[in-house]
Amino acid sequence: MIVLGLTGSIGMGKSTTAKMFAEAGVPVHDSDAAVHRLYEGAAAPEVEKLFPGTTSRGKVDRDRLAKAVVGNPQALKKLEALIHPMVRQDADRFVAEHRARGTPLVLLDIPLLFETGGTDRVDKVVVVTAPAEVQRRRVLARPGMSEDKFKAMLDRQVPDAEKRARADFIIDTSQGMDAARAEVSRIVESLQQD
């Protein structure tokens, strides 16, 4: 079985590209979705211990948690030290289940693949990219986004150029969805022939 890692900086079109892999028949583990599930269950009591008052009715209140960690690097490190291993366990279970079924190819959608040392868990890496001005326009169009928030997110991520240099495959989403979908199909076909 080939484990493909999908990553890309904010605003590059990674989530849309992950859906294209799913549409092409590739099972996808979404790390962001895993975080949401954990915040609604197993992680909630642990988050509450670290950051009292950030949960409500047994679930993490994302707004309260954001207030506790945004702009506080030490708090963010504590949260990541708790959540990243839980997400990794969730992904490891996903891979193990598909390996047992004989699935030939799976995709791990990991926004911080390089930042969290996740490359040891994947066989190949796909980086989703777009020119900086396209990325900026996409991100600043999001509700509640500001230049400062965008800059803070970029500062925490490996630069796009470095991600591209470390990739096995690159998908430029600025070329349109049809071009991205065609590239996804090409990648899937090439990996299933190996």
C-alpha positions as CSV (number, residue, x, y, z in Angstrom):
1,M,0.0,0.0,0.0
2,I,1.2,3.5,-0.8
3,V,0.6,6.2,1.8
4,L,0.4,9.6,0.0
5,G,0.8,12.8,2.1
6,L,-1.1,15.9,0.9
7,T,0.0,19.3,2.2
8,G,0.0,22.9,1.2
9,S,0.0,26.3,2.9
10,I,-3.2,28.1,3.8
11,G,-5.2,29.2,0.8
12,M,-3.5,26.9,-1.7
13,G,-6.6,24.7,-2.3
14,K,-5.6,21.7,-0.3
15,S,-9.0,20.8,1.0
16,T,-10.5,21.0,-2.5
17,T,-7.7,18.9,-3.9
18,A,-8.2,16.3,-1.1
19,K,-11.9,16.0,-2.3
20,M,-10.6,15.4,-5.8
21,F,-8.5,12.4,-4.6
22,A,-11.6,11.1,-2.7
23,E,-13.7,11.5,-5.9
24,A,-10.9,9.5,-7.7
25,G,-11.6,6.6,-5.3
26,V,-8.7,7.2,-2.9
27,P,-9.6,6.9,0.8
28,V,-8.7,10.2,2.5
29,H,-7.9,10.9,6.2
30,D,-8.5,14.6,6.9
31,S,-6.4,15.8,9.9
32,D,-8.6,18.9,10.3
33,A,-11.7,16.7,10.5
34,A,-9.9,14.5,13.0
35,V,-9.2,17.6,15.2
36,H,-12.9,18.5,15.1
37,R,-13.9,15.0,16.1
38,L,-11.4,15.0,19.0
39,Y,-12.6,18.4,20.2
40,E,-16.1,16.9,20.4
41,G,-14.9,13.9,22.4
42,A,-11.7,12.4,23.6
43,A,-9.6,15.6,23.6
44,A,-12.2,17.9,25.3
45,P,-11.4,16.9,29.0
46,E,-7.6,17.2,28.3
47,V,-8.0,20.6,26.6
48,E,-10.1,21.7,29.6
49,K,-7.3,20.7,32.0
50,L,-4.8,22.7,30.0
51,F,-7.1,25.7,29.4
52,P,-9.8,25.9,32.0
53,G,-13.1,27.4,30.7
54,T,-12.5,26.5,27.0
55,T,-15.1,23.7,26.9
56,S,-18.9,23.7,27.1
57,R,-21.1,20.6,27.5
58,G,-18.2,18.2,27.0
59,K,-16.9,19.8,23.8
60,V,-14.2,22.3,23.1
61,D,-15.5,25.8,22.4
62,R,-13.2,26.7,19.5
63,D,-13.7,30.5,20.0
64,R,-12.8,30.3,23.7
65,L,-9.8,28.1,22.8
66,A,-8.7,30.5,20.1
67,K,-8.8,33.3,22.7
68,A,-6.6,31.2,25.0
69,V,-3.9,30.3,22.4
70,V,-3.8,32.9,19.6
71,G,-0.9,35.2,20.1
72,N,0.5,33.0,22.9
73,P,3.2,30.8,21.5
74,Q,3.7,28.8,24.7
75,A,-0.1,28.0,25.0
76,L,-0.1,27.0,21.3
77,K,2.8,24.7,21.8
78,K,1.0,23.0,24.8
79,L,-2.2,22.6,22.7
80,E,-0.2,21.1,19.7
81,A,1.7,18.8,22.1
82,L,-1.7,17.4,23.2
83,I,-3.5,17.3,19.8
84,H,-0.9,16.3,17.3
85,P,-0.2,12.9,18.8
86,M,-4.0,12.2,19.1
87,V,-4.4,13.1,15.4
88,R,-1.5,10.9,14.5
89,Q,-3.0,8.0,16.3
90,D,-6.3,8.5,14.4
91,A,-4.4,8.6,11.1
92,D,-2.4,5.5,12.1
93,R,-5.7,3.6,12.8
94,F,-7.0,4.7,9.4
95,V,-3.8,3.5,7.6
96,A,-3.9,0.2,9.5
97,E,-7.5,-0.5,8.6
98,H,-6.9,0.1,4.9
99,R,-3.7,-1.9,5.0
100,A,-5.7,-4.8,6.4
101,R,-8.3,-4.4,3.6
102,G,-5.6,-4.4,1.0
103,T,-6.3,-0.9,-0.2
104,P,-3.6,0.0,-2.7
105,L,-3.4,3.8,-2.1
106,V,-4.5,6.1,0.7
107,L,-4.1,9.8,1.3
108,L,-3.3,11.6,4.5
109,D,-4.4,15.2,4.3
110,I,-2.0,16.9,6.7
111,P,-1.8,20.7,6.7
112,L,1.4,20.8,8.8
113,L,3.0,17.7,7.2
114,F,6.5,19.2,7.2
115,E,6.1,21.3,10.3
116,T,5.1,18.2,12.4
117,G,7.7,15.8,11.0
118,G,5.0,13.8,9.3
119,T,7.1,12.8,6.3
120,D,8.2,9.7,8.0
121,R,4.6,8.4,7.9
122,V,4.1,8.8,4.1
123,D,5.7,7.2,1.0
124,K,5.2,10.2,-1.3
125,V,4.3,13.8,-0.8
126,V,1.9,16.0,-2.9
127,V,2.2,19.7,-2.4
128,V,-0.7,22.0,-3.4
129,T,0.5,25.4,-4.5
130,A,-0.6,28.7,-6.1
131,P,1.2,32.0,-6.7
132,A,1.5,34.2,-3.6
133,E,-0.9,36.8,-4.9
134,V,-3.6,34.1,-5.5
135,Q,-3.0,32.6,-2.1
136,R,-3.3,36.1,-0.4
137,R,-6.5,36.9,-2.3
138,R,-8.1,33.6,-1.3
139,V,-7.1,33.8,2.4
140,L,-8.1,37.4,2.8
141,A,-11.6,36.7,1.3
142,R,-12.3,34.3,4.3
143,P,-14.7,35.6,7.0
144,G,-12.8,37.0,10.0
145,M,-9.4,37.0,8.3
146,S,-7.0,39.9,8.6
147,E,-3.5,40.7,7.3
148,D,-2.2,40.1,10.8
149,K,-3.9,36.6,11.1
150,F,-2.7,35.7,7.7
151,K,0.9,36.7,8.4
152,A,0.8,34.8,11.8
153,M,-0.3,31.7,10.0
154,L,2.4,32.0,7.3
155,D,5.0,32.5,9.9
156,R,4.2,29.1,11.5
157,Q,4.3,27.3,8.1
158,V,7.2,26.0,6.1
159,P,7.5,28.4,3.1
160,D,5.8,27.3,-0.1
161,A,9.0,27.2,-2.1
162,E,10.6,24.8,0.4
163,K,7.5,22.6,0.4
164,R,7.6,22.4,-3.4
165,A,11.3,21.6,-3.3
166,R,10.5,18.6,-1.0
167,A,7.5,17.3,-2.9
168,D,7.2,14.2,-5.1
169,F,4.2,15.8,-6.9
170,I,3.1,19.4,-7.2
171,I,-0.5,20.6,-8.0
172,D,-0.9,24.2,-9.0
173,T,-4.5,25.1,-8.2
174,S,-4.2,28.5,-9.9
175,Q,-4.6,26.7,-13.2
176,G,-8.3,26.0,-12.5
177,M,-10.2,23.0,-11.1
178,D,-10.2,21.0,-14.3
179,A,-6.4,21.2,-14.5
180,A,-6.0,20.2,-10.8
181,R,-8.4,17.3,-11.3
182,A,-6.5,16.1,-14.3
183,E,-3.2,16.2,-12.3
184,V,-4.9,14.3,-9.4
185,S,-5.9,11.6,-11.9
186,R,-2.4,11.5,-13.3
187,I,-0.9,11.0,-9.9
188,V,-3.4,8.3,-8.9
189,E,-2.8,6.4,-12.1
190,S,1.0,6.6,-11.8
191,L,1.0,5.4,-8.2
192,Q,-1.4,2.5,-8.9
193,Q,0.9,1.3,-11.7
194,D,3.9,1.1,-9.4
